Amino acid sequence: MNKSKQDALGHTLLIVEDDVLSAIDLKEELEGAGFTVMDLTSHPHEARAAALAGKPDLALVNIELHGRDDGVDLAREFKDMDIPVLFISGQISRARTARTVAVGSLPKPYHPRDMVLAVRYLLAHLDGDDSLPKPSNLEVFEDEVDDTGPEASPAAV
């Protein structure tokens, strides 16, 4: 077994995505990389139940589920359950404004292989291992310094 696949073993993921075909492709790619995808759902109430049944190491959550920003509310609930969230959404500005409830964002469109790299990086990063290179399309929220963000005034920097 190759090292990258071995590193993924034991990590469980939850995918909350309302684009069924994208979710299936993503699940297959992540499982092929050695991750366990515990559930694949498009409904927040199903995602909550799955998370309570078996706490995932990382939840991949689309912000807009069935035409609403349910993913942000779900991420807030997951944060209260100590489940880190990676937003997978084309709504980049919405993801950034909700950065306090997620560990990062991977904007759509993305290739499922990009998600494997992002997930592998985030799980290592959350475990305190910063030896992996950060994928260029991954935005990690907890790495940002609050007083230099876009809301900071020039005098504060």
C-alpha positions in Angstrom: 0.0 0.0 0.0 1.4 3.4 -0.9 2.1 5.9 1.9 -0.6 8.5 0.9 -3.3 5.8 0.9 -2.0 4.5 4.3 -2.2 8.1 5.7 -5.9 8.2 4.8 -6.8 4.9 6.6 -8.8 5.4 9.7 -10.1 8.9 8.7 -13.8 9.1 8.2 -15.6 11.8 6.2 -19.1 13.0 5.8 -20.2 14.5 2.5 -23.2 16.9 2.4 -23.8 17.9 -1.2 -27.0 18.3 -3.2 -25.4 17.7 -6.6 -25.8 13.9 -6.5 -23.4 13.1 -9.4 -20.7 15.3 -8.0 -21.1 13.8 -4.6 -20.8 10.2 -6.0 -17.7 11.1 -8.0 -16.2 12.7 -4.9 -17.1 9.7 -2.7 -15.5 7.3 -5.1 -12.3 9.4 -5.4 -12.0 9.7 -1.6 -12.6 6.0 -1.0 -10.1 5.2 -3.7 -7.6 7.3 -1.8 -8.2 5.2 1.3 -10.7 7.4 3.2 -13.9 6.0 4.7 -16.9 8.0 3.6 -19.5 7.3 6.3 -22.4 8.9 4.6 -23.4 10.9 1.5 -26.4 13.1 2.0 -28.0 16.3 0.6 -30.2 17.1 3.6 -29.1 18.8 6.8 -31.3 16.6 9.1 -29.8 13.4 7.6 -26.3 14.9 8.0 -26.9 15.6 11.7 -28.2 12.1 12.3 -25.1 10.6 10.5 -22.8 12.8 12.5 -24.4 11.8 15.8 -24.3 8.1 14.9 -20.6 8.2 14.2 -18.5 11.4 14.5 -16.6 12.0 11.2 -13.1 13.4 11.3 -14.1 16.0 8.7 -17.4 17.0 7.0 -17.4 18.3 3.5 -20.4 20.7 3.3 -21.8 22.6 0.4 -23.1 26.0 1.5 -26.2 26.1 -0.7 -28.3 23.0 -0.2 -31.6 22.9 -2.1 -31.4 26.6 -2.8 -30.7 27.8 0.7 -27.7 28.5 2.8 -28.4 25.5 5.0 -24.8 24.4 4.9 -23.7 27.4 7.0 -26.2 26.5 9.7 -25.1 22.9 9.5 -21.5 23.9 9.8 -22.3 25.9 13.0 -23.9 22.7 14.5 -21.0 20.6 13.5 -18.6 23.1 15.1 -20.6 22.7 18.3 -20.1 18.9 18.0 -16.3 19.4 17.4 -16.6 18.2 13.8 -14.4 20.3 11.5 -16.0 21.5 8.3 -14.6 22.1 4.8 -16.9 24.2 2.7 -17.2 22.9 -0.9 -19.0 25.7 -2.7 -18.9 28.1 -5.5 -20.0 30.8 -3.0 -16.5 32.0 -2.1 -17.5 35.2 -0.4 -20.3 33.5 1.6 -17.8 30.8 2.7 -15.4 33.6 3.9 -18.1 35.4 5.8 -18.9 32.1 7.6 -15.2 31.2 8.3 -15.8 31.1 12.0 -17.7 27.8 11.6 -15.4 26.0 9.1 -11.7 25.2 8.9 -11.5 26.1 5.2 -13.1 26.2 1.7 -12.4 24.6 -1.6 -14.3 26.5 -4.3 -16.2 24.9 -7.0 -15.5 23.8 -9.6 -12.8 21.4 -8.4 -11.6 18.1 -9.5 -12.2 15.2 -7.1 -8.4 14.6 -7.0 -8.0 18.2 -5.7 -10.4 17.4 -2.9 -8.3 14.4 -1.9 -5.2 16.6 -1.6 -7.3 19.2 0.3 -8.7 16.6 2.7 -5.3 15.0 3.3 -3.7 18.4 4.0 -6.5 19.5 6.3 -6.5 16.3 8.4 -2.8 16.4 8.7 -2.9 20.2 9.6 -5.6 19.5 12.2 -3.4 16.9 13.7 -0.5 19.4 14.0 1.4 18.1 10.9 2.3 20.9 8.6 4.7 18.8 6.4 2.3 18.5 3.4 2.1 21.3 0.9 -1.1 23.3 1.0 -3.1 22.9 -2.2 -3.2 26.3 -4.0 -7.0 26.3 -4.4 -7.6 25.5 -0.7 -8.4 28.4 1.6 -7.6 27.6 5.2 -9.5 29.9 7.6 -7.7 29.2 10.9 -4.4 30.2 9.4 -5.6 33.8 8.8 -4.7 36.5 11.3 -7.9 38.4 12.3 -6.3 41.9 12.5 -5.1 41.8 8.9 -8.3 40.6 7.3 -10.2 42.6 4.8 -12.2 44.2 7.6 -9.1 45.7 9.2 -8.4 49.3 8.9 -5.0 50.4 7.5 -4.1 51.9 10.9 -4.6 48.5 12.6 -2.2 46.7 10.3 
